[in-house]
């Protein structure tokens, strides 16, 4: 942070999209990740423990936004939905 002047968060890389989504939503307990393709777009539906839903979304949606950015960048997943 001293070198860049920005807060940096590290997310463990993964070979498959399900694991990357689990890693980016940590420490929320993810029960399941389902990836479906509809009309040329990929959608990931993430089922989290109900008590961890706020953690998965994050303050002002920052955690889910980070997850959507990583899923789009590395696996071309258009949308991530928390269920």
Backbone torsions as a table, in degrees:
resi	resn	phi	psi	omega
1	UNK	NA	-34.5	179.3
2	UNK	-64.4	-36.6	-176.8
3	UNK	-75.6	-39.5	-175.1
4	UNK	-98.3	-22.5	-176.6
5	UNK	78.7	8.6	-179.9
6	UNK	-126.1	155.0	175.0
7	UNK	-78.8	129.4	-177.2
8	UNK	-115.5	133.4	177.8
9	UNK	-120.0	133.4	-177.4
10	UNK	-104.1	130.4	176.6
11	UNK	-119.1	131.4	-179.3
12	UNK	-64.1	130.6	179.5
13	UNK	-70.3	158.5	178.8
14	UNK	-148.7	153.2	-179.8
15	UNK	-80.5	-26.2	-179.7
16	UNK	-117.7	152.0	-175.3
17	UNK	-64.0	-33.6	-179.6
18	UNK	-61.4	-44.4	-178.7
19	UNK	-69.6	-37.9	177.8
20	UNK	-62.0	-41.7	178.3
21	UNK	-64.5	-42.3	176.9
22	UNK	-60.4	-43.8	-179.0
23	UNK	-65.4	-39.8	-176.9
24	UNK	-74.6	-22.3	179.0
25	UNK	-92.8	-2.2	179.6
26	UNK	-58.4	141.2	12.5
27	UNK	-92.9	12.7	177.5
28	UNK	-65.2	141.4	-179.6
29	UNK	-84.1	111.1	-179.6
30	UNK	-91.9	123.0	179.9
31	UNK	-82.3	-44.8	-177.5
32	UNK	-156.1	153.1	174.4
33	UNK	-129.3	121.9	177.9
34	UNK	-117.3	128.6	179.0
35	UNK	-113.4	123.3	-179.8
36	UNK	-123.7	155.5	178.1
37	UNK	-119.1	121.6	179.7
38	UNK	-133.1	126.4	175.4
39	UNK	49.1	53.5	177.1
40	UNK	62.2	26.2	173.8
41	UNK	-137.4	143.5	179.2
42	UNK	-99.0	136.9	179.3
43	UNK	-129.0	132.3	176.1
44	UNK	-108.6	123.6	176.0
45	UNK	-105.2	119.9	-175.3
46	UNK	-110.0	121.9	177.4
47	UNK	-98.1	118.6	179.9
48	UNK	-115.3	160.3	175.2
49	UNK	-60.3	134.3	-176.3
50	UNK	-54.7	-34.6	-179.3
51	UNK	-76.2	-15.6	178.9
52	UNK	-100.6	6.3	-177.1
53	UNK	-61.9	-40.1	178.8
54	UNK	-65.2	-36.2	177.6
55	UNK	-66.8	-41.1	-178.9
56	UNK	-65.7	-35.4	179.1
57	UNK	-77.9	-43.0	178.8
58	UNK	84.1	166.8	-179.8
59	UNK	-67.4	124.3	-176.8
60	UNK	57.5	25.1	176.7
61	UNK	75.1	17.6	-175.7
62	UNK	-66.6	-38.3	-177.8
63	UNK	-68.4	-45.0	179.9
64	UNK	-68.9	-33.6	176.2
65	UNK	-64.1	-41.3	177.2
66	UNK	-62.9	-42.1	179.5
67	UNK	-64.0	-43.5	178.3
68	UNK	-62.5	-41.4	179.5
69	UNK	-62.4	-46.6	-179.4
70	UNK	-67.1	-40.8	179.5
71	UNK	-64.5	-39.8	179.1
72	UNK	-69.3	-44.0	-176.4
73	UNK	-65.7	-43.6	-172.2
74	UNK	-99.8	-23.4	-176.0
75	UNK	-131.6	9.6	177.5
76	UNK	54.0	38.0	175.4
77	UNK	-89.6	120.7	-172.9
78	UNK	-75.5	-31.9	-176.5
79	UNK	-149.0	143.9	176.0
80	UNK	-121.5	125.3	-176.9
81	UNK	-116.7	131.5	175.2
82	UNK	-91.5	125.0	179.9
83	UNK	-118.9	NA	NA
